[in-house]
Amino acid sequence: MSKIYTALGSMSGTSLDGIDFSIVKTDGVDHLYLGENKYFEFSNTLKQKIRALKKKIITTDECKKVIKSKEYKELSDEITMFHKEGMIRIAGYGGGFPIDVIGFHGITLWHKPADKYTHQIGDAKVLKKSIAKYKNLKNSEIIYNFRKNDILNEGQGAPLTPIYHKALIKHLKIVDPRLVVNIGGITNVTYLNRGNIFSTDLGPGNCLLDQWMKKKFDKDFDEGGKTALEGKVNQNIAGNFLDKLKKTQKNKNLSYDTSDFDISEFNKLSSKDGLATLSFITAKTILDFARDLDLKKIIICGGGRYNRAILNYLEKDRFNISLIDDVRSSQSDDQILGLNGDFIESQAFAYLAVRSYLKLPISFPETTGCLKECTGGEKI
């Protein structure tokens, strides 16, 4: 029997609201046990610092300059210590069971595969030193910089979660074709069919919705999609946006950064109509992809699964929509312990950390467009 590793994964999505932490037990292949999950929200001050730094960057060269600044160094240290606090809390302050491997993703500051460049805020070396005094963390291997190797192998650097989606679906004993959709800041999909796997980013998920809510309503997000439900979709503007999006989708696999999209072309719309139109766009990218596969069964995870406006657009087209939280094994009605749509990506990076530690591939030509399957991540 393969060795089972206890892994801790962390992930902060493009909403920049906090960090998810998850513990899984896995051999990096078939064995999967889902453990505890915790979310820790950033303070408003820290959110503002991160967003202010990101706004200063509009090119890869500017990013390279910014990461040499004092402002960046101070923010990197603060974010690293935030990760440390979250890790020791979920792992039990040294009194819990030993963590073999930590998947430390950090926060994506800039991601441009065309420039063969990606950068995440957070210092793995500082993290390693900061957790050394905790008995159950001092011997943990930290895996970080997951995306770089894929990009250097002509890949998009994302999405990296599909191999975990594949393991999770196998864990659920689901054998029929499924589309797993993660609606985060960016929408990405994993198509699984009889052992085959394909993934790509589709377009904006919540990122434009959140920007619009902040600008028009001074709120971080549209809770439950309630405000969008009060607006009307402008089909012309939505169609123009979707047509332009399709023209950029020349490659088989794509990875977007939130900086690839903005809300300026929606400014002529009313506040609620703009929100409804953006919600429709998010849903339409999913519908178009699923239709091309003639696929009706869709599993939704990520923060966007709470948005009733998005789900309504999906369900109107008679798709079989399931939230990941409600999925049951095809061979049993028992609830799957630890299955929570908020933590799929943090669980994924725990799983990926083990695969990286074992030098197993984490990205594939069918998932990121890399030339050949490759492992990724650096170890410290």
C-alpha positions as CSV (number, residue, x, y, z in Angstrom):
1,M,0.0,0.0,0.0
2,S,1.2,3.5,-0.9
3,K,2.2,5.8,2.0
4,I,-0.6,8.1,3.0
5,Y,0.5,11.7,3.6
6,T,-1.3,14.3,5.8
7,A,-1.3,17.5,3.8
8,L,-2.4,21.1,4.5
9,G,-3.4,23.3,1.6
10,S,-4.0,27.0,1.4
11,M,-5.6,29.1,-1.3
12,S,-6.7,32.7,-1.7
13,G,-8.8,33.4,-4.7
14,T,-9.0,36.4,-6.9
15,S,-11.7,38.0,-4.7
16,L,-8.9,38.8,-2.2
17,D,-11.2,38.5,0.8
18,G,-9.3,35.9,2.9
19,I,-7.6,32.5,2.8
20,D,-9.0,29.0,2.8
21,F,-7.2,26.2,4.6
22,S,-7.8,22.5,4.2
23,I,-6.3,19.2,5.5
24,V,-6.5,16.1,3.4
25,K,-4.9,12.6,3.7
26,T,-3.8,11.2,0.4
27,D,-1.2,9.1,-1.4
28,G,-1.3,11.7,-4.2
29,V,-3.1,9.3,-6.5
30,D,-6.3,7.4,-5.6
31,H,-6.5,7.5,-1.8
32,L,-8.4,10.6,-0.5
33,Y,-9.7,11.5,2.9
34,L,-11.1,15.0,3.3
35,G,-10.3,16.5,6.7
36,E,-11.0,19.9,8.3
37,N,-11.5,23.2,6.5
38,K,-11.2,26.7,7.8
39,Y,-11.6,30.2,6.3
40,F,-9.9,33.3,7.8
41,E,-11.0,36.7,6.4
42,F,-8.6,39.5,5.8
43,S,-9.1,42.8,7.7
44,N,-10.4,45.7,5.6
45,T,-7.0,47.3,5.9
46,L,-5.2,44.2,4.5
47,K,-7.7,43.9,1.6
48,Q,-7.1,47.6,0.7
49,K,-3.3,47.1,0.8
50,I,-3.5,44.1,-1.6
51,R,-5.9,45.8,-4.0
52,A,-3.8,49.0,-4.0
53,L,-0.7,47.1,-4.9
54,K,-2.4,45.1,-7.7
55,K,-3.7,48.3,-9.2
56,K,-0.2,49.6,-9.7
57,I,0.6,46.8,-12.0
58,I,-0.6,46.7,-15.7
59,T,2.4,45.0,-17.3
60,T,4.8,42.2,-16.4
61,D,7.8,44.7,-16.3
62,E,5.9,46.8,-13.8
63,C,5.3,43.7,-11.7
64,K,9.0,42.9,-11.7
65,K,9.7,46.4,-10.4
66,V,7.0,46.4,-7.8
67,I,8.2,43.1,-6.1
68,K,11.5,44.9,-5.4
69,S,9.8,47.7,-3.4
70,K,9.6,48.2,0.3
71,E,5.8,48.2,0.1
72,Y,5.8,44.8,-1.5
73,K,8.2,43.3,1.1
74,E,6.1,44.6,4.0
75,L,2.9,43.3,2.4
76,S,4.5,39.9,1.6
77,D,5.6,39.5,5.2
78,E,2.2,40.4,6.5
79,I,0.5,37.9,4.2
80,T,3.0,35.2,5.1
81,M,2.3,35.7,8.8
82,F,-1.4,35.6,8.1
83,H,-0.9,32.2,6.4
84,K,1.2,31.1,9.4
85,E,-1.5,32.0,11.9
86,G,-4.1,30.1,9.8
87,M,-2.0,27.1,9.5
88,I,-1.2,26.7,13.2
89,R,-4.9,27.2,14.0
90,I,-6.2,24.5,11.7
91,A,-3.3,22.2,12.6
92,G,-3.9,22.5,16.3
93,Y,-1.2,24.9,17.6
94,G,1.4,22.1,17.7
95,G,-0.7,19.8,19.7
96,G,-2.4,18.2,16.7
97,F,-1.2,15.5,14.4
98,P,1.9,16.0,12.3
99,I,1.5,17.7,8.9
100,D,3.8,16.0,6.3
101,V,3.4,18.5,3.4
102,I,2.1,22.0,3.1
103,G,0.8,23.4,-0.2
104,F,1.5,27.2,0.0
105,H,0.0,29.0,-2.9
106,G,0.1,32.6,-1.7
107,I,-1.9,35.3,-3.5
108,T,-1.6,35.9,-7.2
109,L,-0.3,39.3,-7.9
110,W,0.2,39.0,-11.6
111,H,-0.3,36.1,-14.1
112,K,0.7,36.5,-17.7
113,P,1.4,33.2,-19.4
114,A,2.2,35.0,-22.7
115,D,5.2,36.6,-20.9
116,K,6.1,33.2,-19.3
117,Y,5.5,35.0,-16.0
118,T,3.4,34.5,-12.9
119,H,4.0,35.8,-9.3
120,Q,2.3,35.0,-6.0
121,I,2.8,37.1,-2.9
122,G,4.1,35.2,0.1
123,D,7.5,34.0,1.2
124,A,7.9,30.3,1.7
125,K,11.3,30.6,3.4
126,V,9.9,33.1,6.0
127,L,6.9,30.8,6.5
128,K,9.2,27.8,7.1
129,K,11.1,29.6,9.8
130,S,7.9,30.9,11.5
131,I,6.3,27.5,11.9
132,A,9.6,25.7,13.0
133,K,8.7,26.0,16.7
134,Y,5.5,24.1,16.4
135,K,6.0,20.4,17.0
136,N,3.5,19.2,14.4
137,L,4.7,21.6,11.7
138,K,8.5,21.8,12.2
139,N,9.1,18.9,9.9
140,S,6.6,19.8,7.3
141,E,7.8,20.1,3.7
142,I,6.5,23.3,2.1
143,I,5.7,23.2,-1.6
144,Y,5.3,26.6,-3.3
145,N,5.5,28.3,-6.7
146,F,3.2,25.7,-8.3
147,R,2.6,27.5,-11.6
148,K,6.1,28.4,-12.8
149,N,7.2,25.1,-14.2
150,D,4.1,24.6,-16.3
151,I,4.5,28.1,-17.8
152,L,8.1,27.3,-18.7
153,N,6.8,24.2,-20.4
154,E,4.6,26.3,-22.7
155,G,1.5,25.9,-20.5
156,Q,-0.9,28.5,-19.2
157,G,0.0,27.9,-15.5
158,A,-3.7,27.3,-14.7
159,P,-6.0,25.8,-13.9
160,L,-4.1,23.3,-11.8
161,T,-7.1,21.9,-9.9
162,P,-8.3,19.4,-12.6
163,I,-6.2,16.5,-11.4
164,Y,-7.8,17.0,-8.0
165,H,-11.2,17.2,-9.6
166,K,-10.5,13.8,-11.2
167,A,-9.4,12.3,-7.9
168,L,-12.5,13.8,-6.1
169,I,-14.9,12.4,-8.7
170,K,-13.3,9.0,-8.4
171,H,-13.6,9.3,-4.6
172,L,-17.3,9.9,-5.2
173,K,-17.5,6.9,-7.5
174,I,-19.1,8.9,-10.2
175,V,-18.4,7.3,-13.6
176,D,-20.6,9.2,-16.1
177,P,-19.4,12.3,-17.9
178,R,-19.4,15.4,-15.7
179,L,-18.5,19.0,-16.0
180,V,-17.0,20.5,-12.8
181,V,-17.3,24.3,-12.9
182,N,-15.5,26.6,-10.5
183,I,-17.0,30.0,-10.4
184,G,-14.4,32.1,-8.6
185,G,-13.0,35.4,-9.8
186,I,-12.4,33.6,-13.1
187,T,-14.6,30.7,-14.3
188,N,-12.8,27.5,-15.0
189,V,-14.0,24.1,-16.0
190,T,-12.9,20.5,-15.8
191,Y,-14.5,18.0,-18.2
192,L,-14.2,14.4,-17.0
193,N,-15.3,11.5,-19.1
194,R,-14.1,7.8,-18.5
195,G,-10.7,8.7,-17.3
196,N,-10.1,11.5,-19.8
197,I,-9.7,15.1,-18.6
198,F,-9.8,18.5,-20.2
199,S,-9.8,21.9,-18.6
200,T,-9.6,25.6,-19.4
201,D,-10.6,29.0,-18.1
202,L,-13.8,30.3,-19.7
203,G,-13.9,34.0,-18.8
204,P,-14.9,36.3,-15.9
205,G,-16.7,34.6,-13.0
206,N,-17.2,36.9,-10.0
207,C,-14.4,39.4,-10.7
208,L,-16.5,41.9,-12.8
209,L,-19.6,41.4,-10.6
210,D,-17.5,42.3,-7.5
211,Q,-16.0,45.3,-9.2
212,W,-19.4,46.5,-10.3
213,M,-20.9,46.0,-6.8
214,K,-18.0,48.0,-5.2
215,K,-18.3,50.8,-7.7
216,K,-22.1,51.1,-7.8
217,F,-23.2,49.9,-4.4
218,D,-20.1,50.1,-2.3
219,K,-20.4,46.4,-1.4
220,D,-17.8,43.7,-1.9
221,F,-20.2,41.3,-3.6
222,D,-23.8,40.7,-4.6
223,E,-25.0,38.4,-1.8
224,G,-27.0,35.6,-3.3
225,G,-27.3,37.5,-6.6
226,K,-30.3,39.4,-5.1
227,T,-29.4,42.7,-6.7
228,A,-28.7,41.2,-10.2
229,L,-32.2,39.5,-10.1
230,E,-33.7,43.0,-10.0
231,G,-32.1,44.0,-13.2
232,K,-32.6,43.2,-16.9
233,V,-30.0,41.7,-19.2
234,N,-28.8,43.9,-22.1
235,Q,-28.4,41.3,-24.8
236,N,-26.5,43.5,-27.2
237,I,-23.8,44.5,-24.8
238,A,-23.6,41.0,-23.5
239,G,-23.3,39.6,-27.0
240,N,-20.6,42.1,-27.9
241,F,-18.5,41.1,-24.9
242,L,-19.0,37.4,-25.5
243,D,-18.0,37.8,-29.2
244,K,-14.8,39.5,-28.2
245,L,-14.1,36.9,-25.6
246,K,-14.5,34.1,-28.2
247,K,-12.0,35.8,-30.5
248,T,-9.3,35.6,-27.8
249,Q,-10.0,31.9,-27.3
250,K,-7.8,30.7,-30.1
251,N,-5.8,28.4,-28.0
252,K,-7.0,25.0,-26.7
253,N,-6.3,25.8,-23.1
254,L,-6.5,29.3,-21.6
255,S,-5.7,31.0,-18.3
256,Y,-7.0,34.4,-17.5
257,D,-6.0,37.0,-14.9
258,T,-8.7,39.3,-13.5
259,S,-6.7,42.2,-15.1
260,D,-7.7,40.8,-18.5
261,F,-11.3,42.2,-18.0
262,D,-12.8,45.5,-16.9
263,I,-16.3,47.0,-16.5
264,S,-15.8,50.1,-18.6
265,E,-17.9,48.9,-21.5
266,F,-20.9,48.4,-19.2
267,N,-20.9,51.9,-17.8
268,K,-23.9,53.0,-19.9
269,L,-26.1,50.5,-18.1
270,S,-28.1,51.2,-15.0
271,S,-26.6,49.8,-11.8
272,K,-28.9,46.8,-11.6
273,D,-29.0,46.1,-15.4
274,G,-25.2,46.1,-15.4
275,L,-25.2,43.5,-12.7
276,A,-27.8,41.4,-14.4
277,T,-25.8,41.5,-17.7
278,L,-22.6,40.5,-16.0
279,S,-24.3,37.6,-14.3
280,F,-25.7,36.5,-17.6
281,I,-22.2,36.6,-19.2
282,T,-20.8,34.4,-16.5
283,A,-23.5,31.8,-17.0
284,K,-23.4,32.0,-20.8
285,T,-19.7,31.1,-21.0
286,I,-20.6,27.9,-19.1
287,L,-23.7,27.1,-21.2
288,D,-21.8,27.6,-24.5
289,F,-19.0,25.3,-23.3
290,A,-21.4,22.6,-22.1
291,R,-23.5,22.8,-25.3
292,D,-20.4,22.1,-27.4
293,L,-19.9,18.9,-25.5
294,D,-23.6,18.0,-25.6
295,L,-23.3,17.7,-21.8
296,K,-26.2,18.3,-19.4
297,K,-24.8,17.4,-15.9
298,I,-22.9,20.2,-14.3
299,I,-21.3,20.3,-10.8
300,I,-20.8,23.9,-9.5
301,C,-18.2,24.9,-6.9
302,G,-16.6,28.2,-5.9
303,G,-18.2,31.3,-4.5
304,G,-20.4,31.8,-7.6
305,R,-22.5,28.8,-6.7
306,Y,-24.3,31.1,-4.2
307,N,-25.4,33.5,-6.9
308,R,-29.0,32.7,-7.7
309,A,-28.9,35.0,-10.8
310,I,-26.2,32.9,-12.4
311,L,-27.8,29.6,-11.4
312,N,-31.2,30.8,-12.8
313,Y,-29.6,31.4,-16.2
314,L,-28.1,27.9,-16.1
315,E,-31.2,26.2,-15.0
316,K,-33.4,27.9,-17.6
317,D,-31.5,26.0,-20.2
318,R,-32.5,22.7,-18.6
319,F,-29.1,21.8,-17.5
320,N,-28.8,19.3,-14.5
321,I,-27.1,21.6,-12.0
322,S,-25.7,20.2,-8.7
323,L,-23.8,22.2,-6.1
324,I,-20.7,20.3,-5.1
325,D,-21.9,20.4,-1.5
326,D,-25.0,18.4,-2.4
327,V,-23.2,15.7,-4.5
328,R,-23.5,12.2,-3.3
329,S,-21.7,9.1,-4.4
330,S,-23.3,7.3,-7.3
331,Q,-23.2,4.2,-5.2
332,S,-24.4,5.6,-1.9
333,D,-26.6,8.3,-0.5
334,D,-24.2,8.9,2.4
335,Q,-22.9,12.5,2.8
336,I,-19.2,12.9,1.9
337,L,-17.3,14.2,4.9
338,G,-15.5,17.4,4.2
339,L,-17.1,18.0,0.8
340,N,-17.6,21.8,0.8
341,G,-17.6,23.9,-2.3
342,D,-15.8,26.8,-0.6
343,F,-12.7,24.6,0.0
344,I,-12.2,22.6,-3.2
345,E,-9.2,24.7,-4.2
346,S,-7.5,24.7,-0.8
347,Q,-8.0,20.9,-0.8
348,A,-6.6,20.7,-4.3
349,F,-3.4,22.5,-3.3
350,A,-3.0,20.1,-0.4
351,Y,-3.4,17.2,-2.9
352,L,-1.1,18.9,-5.4
353,A,1.6,19.4,-2.8
354,V,1.8,15.7,-2.2
355,R,2.0,15.0,-5.9
356,S,4.7,17.6,-6.2
357,Y,6.6,16.1,-3.3
358,L,6.4,12.7,-5.0
359,K,7.4,14.3,-8.3
360,L,4.1,13.3,-9.9
361,P,2.7,15.4,-12.7
362,I,0.3,18.2,-11.7
363,S,-0.4,19.7,-15.2
364,F,-1.0,18.1,-18.5
365,P,-1.4,19.1,-22.2
366,E,-5.2,18.6,-21.8
367,T,-5.4,20.9,-18.7
368,T,-3.0,23.7,-19.2
369,G,-1.7,23.3,-22.7
370,C,1.8,22.4,-21.6
371,L,3.9,20.5,-24.1
372,K,4.0,17.4,-22.0
373,E,2.8,16.4,-18.5
374,C,5.0,17.9,-15.8
375,T,5.3,18.2,-12.1
376,G,5.6,21.7,-10.5
377,G,6.3,23.5,-7.3
378,E,9.5,24.1,-5.4
379,K,10.2,22.4,-2.1
380,I,11.7,23.9,1.1
